[in-house]
């Protein structure tokens, strides 16, 4: 059914009921409350393995998740949803939200790791208990679709969470080291930057300065598609005085342009202190003949080069094999010329 026909087929009463079902006006912002840091993890801690987006049913994937936990000497506690049912990938939003709430409440659980991203995290945002999460701080990690949960917790719980690999990520030496540095350590983080490696004369992980300069602000961001999908909702991203980091994968430049334009029209860039666009794999023109003639770099220049704030492209986080773990809500300094984030604070206690 065409969207226009679908909209016409819904009565105003039906629309109101649907909105009431998905909008929770009882959720209160705690933007002025004290920022809460979780305790850093250590060997022997129990971590819950959850799938708040797409479910995981493959036994080999479960093995990969255990492999990561075993490497860090953690005790893994798997969500029953990973084993329950007939193997369908989508569980109900209530099941997924209740499971996440339960693990935050469980005093025996020290951290919560997402096994993968996929699709569906935004569906559970209005069912999460943000006061419970705030009162039971613990390490929470993931990326991609998990961006929705990070942004919601940042706004309504004021708990530091981590844009990090999921347990099915490749966990190269660089990725594993960054992950360990952020969540198994309560010392000042220092500099986050790409691996310094060359292939012949070329940098393997180059950065490109879009607008020179340095700036300081609290970190927020994540997957561009998810951030775009939350616009106009109570979970819309807050970029005021923030360092905004964005990433995506396999999106054509015209789609990137459309999402960036949405954020521009909403004033999200002019409110920010600095912008980082992470390395975007397979973000090239694919349609033939194309209705769009700008490549990704041209799109990013169009939106960021005229802004009076520093910005750069190419930091390795998100949908990359080499993944930097980035904490939410922590003060950081962006250096667009060097392509770095410097953090003089810890993200955990």
C-alpha positions in Angstrom: 0.0 0.0 0.0 1.3 3.5 -0.9 2.0 5.7 2.1 -0.5 8.3 1.1 -3.3 5.7 0.9 -2.2 4.2 4.2 -2.4 7.6 5.9 -5.9 8.3 4.5 -7.1 4.9 5.7 -6.4 5.7 9.4 -8.9 7.7 11.3 -7.9 10.6 13.6 -9.0 8.5 16.6 -6.8 5.7 15.5 -3.8 7.9 15.1 -4.4 9.4 18.5 -4.6 5.9 20.1 -1.4 4.9 18.3 0.4 7.9 19.5 -0.7 7.3 23.1 0.6 3.7 22.9 4.1 4.8 21.8 4.5 8.1 23.7 5.3 8.0 27.4 4.8 11.5 28.8 5.8 10.3 32.2 9.5 10.1 31.2 11.2 13.1 32.8 14.4 14.7 31.6 17.3 14.9 34.1 19.5 17.1 32.0 20.4 19.3 35.0 21.2 16.3 37.3 24.7 15.2 38.2 26.4 13.0 35.6 26.8 9.4 36.8 29.7 7.1 35.9 29.5 3.4 36.2 32.2 1.3 38.0 34.9 0.0 35.7 34.8 -3.7 35.0 37.4 -6.1 36.3 38.1 -9.8 35.9 35.5 -12.0 37.5 32.6 -9.5 37.1 29.3 -10.7 35.7 28.1 -9.1 32.5 24.7 -9.6 30.9 24.6 -10.3 27.2 21.5 -8.8 25.6 19.9 -8.3 22.1 17.7 -5.2 22.5 17.6 -4.8 18.7 17.8 -7.9 16.3 17.9 -11.2 18.2 20.7 -13.7 17.8 20.0 -17.4 17.5 23.1 -18.9 16.0 25.1 -21.1 18.3 28.3 -19.9 16.6 27.4 -16.3 17.4 26.9 -17.3 21.1 30.4 -18.8 21.0 31.8 -15.6 19.6 30.2 -13.6 22.4 31.6 -16.0 25.0 35.0 -15.7 23.4 35.1 -11.9 24.1 33.9 -12.3 27.7 36.5 -15.1 28.3 39.2 -12.9 26.9 38.5 -10.2 29.6 37.9 -12.9 32.3 34.2 -11.9 32.7 31.4 -14.2 33.7 28.7 -14.0 30.9 25.0 -14.1 31.8 23.0 -14.6 28.6 19.5 -13.1 28.1 16.9 -15.9 27.9 15.6 -14.3 24.8 18.7 -15.4 22.9 17.7 -19.0 23.4 13.9 -18.9 23.8 11.5 -19.4 20.8 11.7 -20.8 17.4 14.6 -18.7 16.0 12.7 -15.7 14.7 14.9 -12.7 14.9 12.4 -10.2 16.2 11.2 -10.4 19.8 8.4 -8.2 21.2 9.4 -4.7 22.3 8.1 -5.4 25.8 10.2 -8.6 26.1 13.3 -6.7 25.1 12.7 -3.7 27.3 11.8 -5.8 30.3 14.9 -7.8 29.9 17.1 -4.7 29.8 15.3 -3.2 32.8 15.8 -6.5 34.7 19.5 -6.6 34.1 20.0 -3.0 35.2 18.1 -3.7 38.4 20.1 -6.9 39.1 22.7 -6.1 41.7 24.8 -9.1 40.7 25.3 -7.8 37.2 28.2 -5.4 36.7 27.9 -4.6 33.0 25.6 -5.0 30.0 27.0 -5.9 26.6 24.9 -5.8 23.4 25.6 -8.9 21.3 24.7 -7.0 18.1 22.8 -4.1 16.7 20.5 -4.7 13.7 17.0 -3.2 14.0 14.5 -2.3 16.7 16.1 -0.5 19.6 14.0 2.7 19.1 10.8 0.6 19.7 11.7 0.0 23.4 12.7 3.6 24.4 9.4 4.5 26.0 9.4 1.2 27.9 12.7 1.6 29.6 12.8 2.6 33.3 15.3 5.5 33.3 15.0 6.2 37.0 15.9 2.6 37.6 18.8 2.8 35.2 20.1 6.0 36.9 19.8 4.4 40.3 21.6 1.2 39.2 24.6 2.5 37.1 26.6 0.0 35.2 28.7 -0.3 32.0 26.4 -0.4 28.9 28.0 -1.0 25.5 27.1 -1.2 21.8 26.7 0.7 18.6 24.7 1.0 15.4 21.0 0.5 16.2 22.0 0.7 19.9 22.6 4.4 19.4 18.9 5.0 20.2 19.4 3.5 23.7 22.6 5.5 24.3 20.9 8.8 23.5 17.8 8.0 25.6 19.9 7.1 28.6 22.1 10.1 28.1 19.0 12.4 28.2 16.8 10.6 30.8 19.3 8.8 33.1 22.5 10.9 32.8 24.6 7.7 32.9 27.8 7.5 31.0 27.5 4.7 28.4 29.9 3.6 25.6 29.6 3.7 21.9 31.7 0.5 21.4 31.9 -2.7 19.4 29.1 -5.3 19.9 30.1 -8.8 20.9 29.9 -10.0 17.2 32.4 -7.3 16.1 35.8 -8.4 14.8 37.7 -7.3 18.0 41.0 -6.7 16.4 44.0 -6.0 18.7 43.3 -2.2 18.2 39.6 -2.6 18.9 40.1 -4.8 21.9 42.7 -2.4 23.4 40.5 0.6 23.0 37.5 -1.3 24.6 39.7 -2.3 27.5 41.1 1.2 28.0 37.7 2.7 28.3 35.7 0.3 30.5 38.3 -1.6 32.5 40.1 1.5 33.6 39.2 4.4 35.8 42.2 6.6 34.9 42.1 9.6 32.6 41.4 8.3 29.0 43.9 10.5 27.1 43.9 10.7 23.3 41.6 8.7 21.0 42.9 8.4 17.5 43.3 6.1 14.5 46.0 3.4 14.3 49.2 4.8 12.8 49.7 2.4 10.0 50.8 2.8 6.4 50.4 0.7 3.2 53.3 1.8 1.1 53.3 5.6 1.1 49.6 5.9 2.0 48.0 6.1 5.5 45.8 3.1 6.1 43.5 5.0 8.3 43.7 8.6 7.1 41.7 11.5 8.5 40.7 14.6 6.5 40.3 18.0 8.1 37.1 19.7 7.0 37.3 22.8 9.2 40.5 23.4 11.2 40.5 24.2 14.9 39.9 22.8 18.4 36.9 22.9 20.7 35.8 21.3 23.9 32.4 19.8 24.7 30.6 16.8 26.0 30.4 13.8 23.7 27.2 12.7 21.9 26.3 11.0 18.7 26.3 7.6 17.0 24.6 6.2 14.0 23.3 8.9 11.7 20.3 6.9 10.4 19.1 6.2 14.0 19.7 9.8 15.1 17.7 11.0 12.1 14.8 8.6 12.9 14.5 10.0 16.4 14.1 13.6 15.3 10.8 15.1 16.4 10.4 12.7 19.3 11.1 13.0 23.0 14.3 11.1 22.3 15.7 13.6 19.8 19.4 14.2 20.2 20.6 17.2 22.1 23.7 18.7 20.5 23.9 22.0 22.5 27.6 22.6 23.4 28.4 19.0 22.4 31.1 17.3 20.3 28.9 15.5 17.8 30.2 12.2 16.4 28.4 10.6 13.5 28.8 7.4 11.5 27.0 5.1 9.1 27.6 2.3 6.6 26.5 1.4 3.1 24.5 4.6 2.6 24.6 6.4 -0.7 25.7 10.0 -0.6 22.3 11.4 -1.4 20.9 9.5 1.6 23.6 10.9 3.8 22.8 14.4 2.4 19.1 14.0 3.3 19.8 13.0 6.9 22.4 15.8 7.4 20.0 18.3 5.9 17.4 17.2 8.5 19.8 17.8 11.3 20.8 21.2 9.7 17.2 22.3 9.5 16.7 21.4 13.1 19.7 23.5 14.2 21.7 20.6 15.4 25.0 21.6 13.8 24.9 25.3 14.8 24.4 24.3 18.4 27.4 21.9 18.5 31.0 22.7 19.4 32.6 20.3 17.0 31.7 17.5 14.6 33.4 14.2 13.7 32.1 12.0 10.9 33.5 8.5 11.2 34.9 6.5 8.4 31.9 5.5 6.2 32.4 2.1 4.5 30.7 1.6 1.1 29.0 5.1 1.2 29.3 5.5 -2.5 27.0 6.2 -5.4 25.4 2.8 -6.4 22.3 3.6 -8.4 22.7 3.8 -12.2 21.8 6.1 -13.7 22.3 8.2 -10.6 20.0 11.1 -9.7 22.8 12.5 -7.5 26.3 13.6 -8.5 28.0 14.4 -5.2 30.3 11.9 -3.5 30.4 11.6 0.3 33.4 14.0 0.8 31.5 16.7 -1.2 28.4 16.2 0.9 30.3 16.5 4.2 32.1 19.6 2.9 28.8 21.1 1.9 27.4 20.9 5.4 30.5 21.3 7.7 33.0 23.5 5.9 31.0 26.7 6.4 30.3 26.1 10.0 32.4 28.1 12.6 33.3 24.9 14.4 36.1 22.3 13.9 35.2 19.1 12.0 37.0 16.2 10.4 36.3 12.9 8.6 37.7 9.4 9.1 37.9 8.5 12.7 37.6 4.7 13.1 34.5 4.0 15.2 31.2 2.3 14.4 30.9 0.1 11.3 34.7 -0.6 10.9 37.0 -3.4 11.8 39.2 -1.1 13.8 36.8 0.4 16.4 37.5 3.1 18.9 35.3 3.0 22.0 33.8 6.5 22.7 32.1 7.5 26.0 28.9 9.5 26.0 28.6 12.7 28.1 32.3 13.0 29.0 34.1 16.3 28.2 36.5 15.9 25.3 38.6 18.2 23.1 38.4 17.8 19.3 41.5 18.7 17.3 40.4 18.7 13.6 43.9 19.1 12.3 45.3 16.1 14.1 42.1 14.1 13.8 41.9 13.3 17.6 39.7 13.4 20.6 41.5 14.2 23.9 39.8 13.3 27.2 41.4 14.3 30.4 38.8 12.6 32.6 37.9 9.0 33.1 34.6 7.5 32.0 34.2 5.2 34.9 34.9 5.2 38.7 
